[in-house]
Amino acid sequence: MIENGTWNKKGLAARILTFFEGSLAKKADFLIATTERFKYEMSNKLNLDVNKIFVKPACVDLDLFSYKNVKNEYLLKELNLEGKIICVYAGKFGGIYLGNEVFDLILEAEKFWGDRFRFLLLTSHPKEEIELFRQNSGIGLHTIIRKFVKHSEVPNYMGLGDFALTPVKSVPSKRFCTPIKDGEYWALGLPIVITKEISDDSEIIERNAIGYVLKELTNQEYFNAVQKIDTFLKGKSRMEIYNKIRPFAEKYRNLQIADGVYQEIYGN
């Protein structure tokens, strides 16, 4: 909250949270970190026994997000997305997330794919805000499709995508976060364009070539991302892409990970 400018470092909210976080961490019998990296950061910073710290990322119900949600024919027809290359983003802008930079990236995608491309935006931001972003970036009138849907409907809409975005600001603390949307994207077999040093996810994506990690926020880098995604998608069926990426959700975001951690801590 301090890093992205929402809180002042010397403000009351920041001081209260810092105090109670430290106090609770020292008094707790066990702690649950969101990444392996954060486990050792907590241990070193607070001088804690590393054996009392467990790691549980934001896990996903792999039955709710699965191949049955991919490319729903009814929704493709309803939204006029048949035959389109679809980038999906479920989330917000501002705060911990990028804003104008996302739409600059979408403009590069529009330039690259032309009318074959659509940006499916699942967000609570009002249409007026999205329209202002669109105008500022110079994106075409029909490229962005904004929808605000019930949580239960998210898998079917997210599953319409061919690739996805995780535009979290690359501030130091985000190395220790765990974006739930990455697990959902992977569970649906979607390659991800992500900013650098986000959780363990940026490293996983780059190491396994299942998306693209933005090294910097420039038009050239946005073009590089689009070109990489195009190469990744070309010549592969949606099922082939799903089968390549789905295992990463099963390995890194499976609810069984959470079950194991709670079993270790609470026993029967």
DOTIGU-794837 format. One record per residue (C-alpha): x, y, z. Coordinates in steps of 0.001 Angstrom, whole numbers, padded with zeros to 6 digits, always signed. Example, Ala and Ser with C-alpha at 12.3 -4.5 7.8 and 13.67 -1.06 7.14 Angstrom:
BEGIN
+012300-004500+007800/+013670-001060+007140/
END
This chain:
BEGIN
+000000+000000+000000/+002951+002318+000675/+004789+001274-002494/+001874+002017-004801/+001185+005367-003146/-002109+004503-001444/-000669+004955+002065/+001945+007274+003510/+004805+005414+005201/+004415+007528+008338/+000614+007500+008219/-001539+006020+010961/-002819+003077+008890/+000683+001971+007884/+002043+002279+011422/-000868+000362+012966/-000650-002473+010449/+003141-002766+010759/+002910-002955+014544/+000192-005599+014644/+001692-007693+011857/+004961-007947+013785/+003222-008642+017080/+000923-011320+015662/+003740-013012+013766/+005813-013403+016929/+002909-014699+019031/+001416-017087+016468/+002064-020816+016757/+002269-021076+012967/+002337-018717+010005/+001212-019255+006428/+003179-017459+003716/+002018-017066+000121/+005331-017938-001563/+008517-019813-000709/+010398-016552-001028/+008116-014875+001490/+008612-017748+003950/+012308-016938+004254/+011727-013173+004099/+009403-013455+007120/+011829-015729+008956/+014785-013389+008469/+012973-010101+009015/+011138-011140+012162/+013755-013607+013444/+011276-016499+013375/+011776-020256+013287/+011400-021176+009611/+009821-024508+010619/+006716-022760+011918/+006089-021110+008541/+004100-022950+005879/+003524-021941+002247/+000060-021823+000691/-000515-019837-002513/-003964-018681-003619/-005428-021998-004722/-008147-022644-007276/-011005-025126-007502/-009860-026997-010597/-013344-028416-011130/-014846-024935-011419/-012127-023776-013832/-011601-026512-016422/-011874-027393-020107/-015676-027432-019897/-015459-023629-019558/-013262-023143-022650/-014701-021394-025731/-018381-021519-024801/-020084-021459-028188/-023167-019605-026970/-021110-016763-025461/-018791-016573-028481/-021811-016043-030703/-023564-013675-028294/-020485-011428-027995/-019601-011721-031703/-016228-013267-030839/-016254-016215-033222/-012924-016523-035014/-011307-013746-032944/-008025-013746-031010/-009193-012823-027539/-007160-011343-024705/-008964-011605-021367/-008357-009650-018181/-010411-010078-015024/-009603-007262-012638/-009187-003574-011963/-006945-000644-012858/-005026+001657-010531/-003757+000980-007008/-001671-002188-007221/-002577-002556-010915/-001405-000742-014009/-003783+001572-015842/-002966+003321-019126/-000128+000861-019735/-002624-001987-020172/-004447-000113-022916/-001172+000800-024624/-000441-002934-024766/-003919-003598-026160/-003293-000981-028851/-000167-002878-029934/-002228-006076-030095/-004842-004291-032206/-002147-003021-034580/-000678-006526-034875/-003857-008579-035360/-006203-005915-036721/-009911-006714-036610/-009130-010326-035657/-008348-009111-032128/-010661-008380-029197/-010008-007433-025552/-012528-009045-023184/-012463-007047-019984/-014218-008486-016918/-014315-005563-014514/-016453-003489-012160/-015063-000231-013565/-017869+001856-015123/-018142+001971-018914/-017271+005672-018803/-013876+004991-017222/-013045+002279-019743/-014116+004554-022590/-011725+007232-021334/-008864+004714-021252/-009795+003629-024789/-009823+007157-026152/-006545+008098-024477/-004786+005095-026045/-006440+005423-029456/-007919+001897-029462/-010672+001166-031975/-014310+001525-030990/-015164-002190-031187/-011964-003756-029834/-012837-003639-026117/-015740-005674-024762/-016460-004791-021140/-018532-007132-019000/-019325-007208-015291/-020541-010708-014470/-021384-012772-011400/-018497-014704-009868/-020182-017969-010842/-020116-016867-014495/-016454-015816-014536/-015040-019220-015633/-017165-019300-018807/-016274-015726-019772/-012609-016101-018840/-012534-019333-020833/-013329-017431-024020/-009773-016073-024036/-006753-017179-026037/-004369-015448-023645/-004638-013380-020474/-003145-010423-018603/-001835-009977-015058/-000922-006272-014962/+000270-005996-011351/+002708-003163-010653/+006241-004481-010199/+006920-003133-006721/+009142-005082-004276/+006355-006529-002118/+004687-008144-005142/+007460-010737-005187/+005644-012162-002169/+002022-011959-003361/-000054-014707-004992/-002478-013506-007701/-005555-015730-007700/-006194-014875-011349/-002988-016609-012472/-004225-019893-011043/-007578-019408-012763/-005908-018550-016074/-003647-021602-015878/-006571-023841-014938/-008254-022715-018186/-005082-023282-020205/-004334-019617-020911/-000835-018230-021583/-000263-015082-019522/+001360-011736-020221/+002598-010608-016810/+004817-007924-015346/+008212-008906-013931/+008909-010188-010404/+005307-010998-009508/+005105-013808-006937/+006725-017005-008224/+004517-016689-011296/+006679-014459-013490/+009566-016893-013087/+007325-019927-013774/+005951-018320-016939/+009357-017331-018266/+011105-020590-017358/+008432-022723-019008/+007670-020405-021960/+003924-020293-021218/+003414-016602-021818/+005526-013471-021694/+007115-011448-018891/+007266-007714-019580/+010791-006480-018864/+009715-002839-019034/+006596-000819-019770/+007312+000413-023297/+005544+000116-026636/+008413-001972-027988/+008062-004415-025107/+004289-004573-025597/+004932-005440-029244/+007413-008130-028173/+004743-009628-025901/+002142-009689-028675/+004581-011239-031124/+005558-013921-028580/+001917-014787-027915/+001219-014973-031636/+004069-017442-032084/+002852-019473-029108/-000724-019701-030424/+000082-020300-034074/-000428-023848-035351/-001832-025154-032063/-005389-026166-031251/-007053-024757-028156/-006929-028273-026664/-003179-028545-027246/-002593-025208-025511/-004876-026218-022649/-003020-029503-022156/+000315-027656-022052/-000688-025033-019487/-003291-026745-017278/-000633-028851-015449/+000832-025655-013957/-002459-024976-012171/-002511-028565-010966/+001049-028266-009644/+001085-024744-008193/-002560-023815-007436/-004305-027079-006571/-006602-026939-003527/-004818-030058-002298/-001884-027763-001438/-004145-025897+000992/-005524-029166+002356/-001976-030342+003078/-001016-027149+004896/-004142-027153+007073/-003659-030857+007820/-000075-030182+008942/-001159-027346+011225/-004467-028577+012617/-004172-032356+012227/-007468-034186+012426/
END
